[in-house]
Amino acid sequence: MKVLVAPLDWGLGHATRCVPVIREFLHQGAQVDLAVAPSFAPLYREMFPELKQVTAPSYNIVYPKHGFNMGLWLLKNSAHLNKVIAYEHHYAEEMVRLHGYDLLLSDNRFGFYSKKARSIYMTHQCRIAFPPLLSCLEGIGIRWHRSVMKHFDQVWIPDLEQGPGYAGMLSHVDGIPVPAKFVGPLSRFSELISGTGTATETGMQDLNVLAVVSGVEPARSQFENSLKEVLAQVPGNHAVILGKPAAGQKSWTEGNICFYNHLKTEEFAHMVGRARWVISRGGYSTVMDMAVLGAQCIFVPTPGQYEQVALARELSRKKYAVHIPAKKFGLQSLMQTMKTQVALPKPPRENLLPLAVQEVLKKV
């Protein structure tokens, strides 16, 4: 059984949440190859050095400098996005024709399906989030996403089947046009969980803040610079993981902050265990990771990425995490936030992913 896994290259989270999926296909005896953008290649070479990698089409996304321009940005770049979607569909069909893949798994790649192989589309955002001023367009977004899903044989949703789960209204929707299956929260750290349901022993909490930088430019660098400026003024020792696997595992210290270009999975988990607080953008893959690791989180959503804003607001409302809007992130808001206590609920012991993999392999 030959499987080709292809994560979207809009942030590292799509690549990391595919890790447990890849592991499960391998565990059940499938041959797995990886279709990845160049930015993901180092991460997968580190985690799956034995697996073949092929270069997938890249969306080459660069977000607008100001988040409030996102709507106009989408309109301006719609032709480019449609061209990439069309090209990646042609690419997927060619990969099946040339290499005989039986199954394609697309993590949010809209065009990565084949009429000659079983195709699975994985997404947590069955309802695309829109800001309040554009909420009238949400119906259009839902219908467009349904038109994408129709090209696939099945939709996998990385969340709990019983709502609200972790993604709330984003993942729990009616009207999905093909069979849908909840596969539970997915995290590359799942294998580090002990039988007691807690993260593997990570040592003393000697870090006040661990900050994780992620996303696409220029928002990624803007967040990095804000963190440097603010954390330098916060008492205690801090660490910042820059999310640059292609830059190698280099580290250095500036004042009370230790910087890391990238950390391996075990080292990342260890660092989370050392921190009293974790600050990050709060993409959905990060939410799942932090829930598995039991972190106390502050989410600062990327401006313009309303999915992250909606997630952060909902998690804050439930007192699962703290939400600080990017424009309000500063020394005063952070110090005030750190007086509170929040906790993400731990994922249940039941693992839905093995059954989903088993069922789909039987149908191929």
Number of C-alpha atoms within 10 A of each C-alpha: 13 18 24 24 22 27 26 23 25 18 20 22 22 24 24 23 23 22 19 19 21 20 16 18 20 13 12 12 11 17 17 21 20 21 23 21 21 16 16 22 18 16 22 20 13 12 14 16 11 11 13 14 20 16 13 19 22 16 17 13 13 13 21 18 14 11 16 13 13 17 14 11 15 14 11 11 11 12 11 14 17 13 12 19 19 14 15 21 20 15 18 25 18 13 17 21 13 9 10 14 22 18 24 26 27 26 23 21 24 23 22 30 28 25 13 14 20 20 24 25 26 27 20 24 21 23 22 20 22 20 17 10 7 10 12 11 14 16 13 12 17 19 15 12 18 17 14 17 26 15 19 26 19 21 26 21 23 27 26 22 16 9 13 13 18 25 27 19 19 19 23 21 13 8 9 19 17 14 12 16 17 20 22 21 29 26 24 23 22 18 13 17 14 11 9 8 16 13 22 18 13 15 11 11 14 14 19 18 26 26 25 23 22 24 20 17 15 13 21 18 15 14 22 17 11 14 21 16 12 15 24 16 11 16 11 13 17 24 24 26 21 19 18 20 21 14 12 13 12 12 13 9 12 9 9 14 21 15 18 21 18 22 21 13 16 14 12 14 23 19 21 25 25 21 23 18 22 24 22 23 27 25 24 24 23 21 27 29 21 23 22 27 25 19 26 22 28 25 26 23 25 26 21 21 17 18 21 21 26 19 24 28 18 19 22 20 12 13 15 20 24 25 25 21 17 18 10 11 16 17 17 11 12 18 13 9 14 17 7 10 13 18 18 22 16 15 21 11 9 8 14 18 21 16 12 16 17 13 11 15 19 7 7 12
